[in-house]
Amino acid sequence: MSKPVLLVVEDDPGLQRQLRWAYDGYEVVVAGDRAEALEAVREYAPAVVTLDLGLPPDPDGTAEGFATLAAIQAIRPDAKIIVASGHGERASALQAIADGAWDFYAKPIDIDQLGLIVARAFHVHALEAENRRLAARVAPGGFGGMVYASPEMAGVIRTLERVSPADVSVMLLGASGTGKELLARGVHDASRRRAGPFVAINCAAIPEPLLESELFGHERGAFTGAVKTVVGKVEQAAGGTLFLDEIGDVPAALQVKLLRFLQERVIERVGGRKAIPVDTRVVCATHQDVDAMVSDGRFREDLYYRLAEIVVRIPALAERTGDAALLAQHFVARYAASLNPQVTGLAPDARAAVDGWRWPGNVRELENRIKRAVIMAEGKRVTAADLDLGTADGGEPIELRTVREVADRKAIARALSRADGNISGASRLLGVSRPTLYDLLKSYDLHA
């Protein structure tokens, strides 16, 4: 069908005709009872369902309607179900939302208002489907296992996908924690050298006297303690890719030897006299401003041009539109299984906190924060309090429902603290009834 499918579950023939006429922008499928509704769900897979709770054989009650709601969700969990009822409106609404309905509308039905709710449901369903498509496209197992959906990161990946098959040196520039090693591995996996080894070395993590030996190896007896011949990282990467992380920290004396290797494609081990040919591709990375280092004389210009045949700048996490929230969900799913299985996702205030934080430590900081938050979470969802991010510029949510939930959580926590966990005392402090407070605790997954 070319139009979006709307399933109307309603036993009143007159209202069926009215709704079918009102929604001419959708392909309307009508069902009068639970059996017809489930058959229509299986056949048409509707994105949105309007469901009257008063269905036969219990048209004056809600039991059949709630049973139909559960059955539709079991068949099509992503469908947006809008429940309509005139039976005990408030109690029915609370139960319907708790049971997974997307929205609730009280009878008598106003076609215009219900039309707005239906249109919004279709819009949200389309957004969620697009998010799932993007998540599937960029799930781990893609280029270097990167998780992304932002256009900024997509541009980087497109560039690397194009240069990976070419046997040229690549320099990745970006702050710490932006995933430079993952991208380097992605370049290797997408290259013609994928069957060869991928060897990585962090030039900043090895003391200067040992770095030459780590890179080029040494012969037996080359120095005190050299009891055997050792093959260096460059030789280990023969036929594959050598990843030089933090290349900006290579000392000046070693830059000369590295330049000779890149020019001649031969090396000499420390203490050796034999030239050893090595065929390997070099990918390097640094968080430093290499152009400034070249200007200051701290990095050889000729070495720079050998290493930087292709230069790719990696955006910081704060510059990747929407990726922080996507990565947060990814890390919650990764760590919840082993660290806290009851956690299923992020609360709205946590999503707002993730979007608002600047993430100076980039993806590495985000991963560590989420890992800690999953361990600390007491409910089914990670909250902003679990993340413990403090206050960030631009971190305040603006969506009204999120703002209200954040405020409600803070107020309820303060009231329960003052009342020593007593529900009656907390409800008096909040100015609400005990049943209302119980409803709030349940909806926000809080505990007294």
Secondary structure, DSSP 8 states (H G I E B T S, - for coil): --S-EEEEE---HHHHHHHHHH-TTSEEEEESSHHHHHHHHHHH--SEEEEES--TT-TTSSHHHHHHHHHHHHH-TT-EEEEEE-SSHHHHHHHHHHTT-SEEEESS--HHHHHHHHHHHHHHHHHHHHHHHHHHHTSTTSGGG-----HHHHHHHHHHHHHTTS---EEEE--TTS-HHHHHHHHHHTSTTTTS-EEEEETTSS-HHHHHHHHH-B-TTSSTT--S-B--HHHHTTTSEEEEETGGGS-HHHHHHHHHHHHHSEE--BT----EE---EEEEEESS-HHHHHHHTSS-HHHHHHH-SEEEE---GGGSTTHHHHHHHHHHHHHHHHH-TT--EE-HHHHHHHHH---TTHHHHHHHHHHHHHHH--SSEE-HHHHT----TT-S--SHHHHHHHHHHHHHHHHHHHTTT-HHHHHHHHTS-HHHHHHHHHHTT---
